[in-house]
């Protein structure tokens, strides 16, 4: 009888240790996922910022070039501005088909990796 109580105590102790270790493992996994997602978001932000400046300077250069070709600097800027407006409208119209699935796939991939 004494031996059975000792085994039950050992079993309960092991179960408690298992639960505690499982909890610690879950916390470590959550921290790893959070760090991975944070790193991905930071990289995406800096990439977007760099892309913005590249597009801005290329747009200014293209506007000057087109303005020289058509002998109207304001016309060159208007053409490039119209191009950007068309690009924004295209992105707004196609956001559910192109943008949302792309972002959802990246988020799900990061969560389950």
C-alpha positions, 0 to 999 in steps of 0.5 A: 500500500505504501509503495502504491502511494509512493508511485502515485506521488511520483506519477503526480510529480511527473505529470506536474513537471510535464505540464510545467515544461510544456508551458515553458516550451509553449512560451518559448515557441510564442516568443520565437514566433513573435521575434520572427514576425517582428523581424519580418515586419521591420524588414518589410517596413524598411523595404517599403521605405526604400521602395518609396524613395526609389519610386519618388526619385525615379518619378521626379526624373521621369517627369523632368525627362518627359517634360523636356521631351514635350517642352512642358515641365508641368506637363511631364509632372502631370503625366507622371502624376496621372500614371501614379493615380492609375497605378493606385486605382489599379491596386485598389481595384485588385486588392482583394485578388492580389494583395490580400491573398499575398499578405494572408499567405505570408502571415500564415506561413510565418505563424506555422513555420 
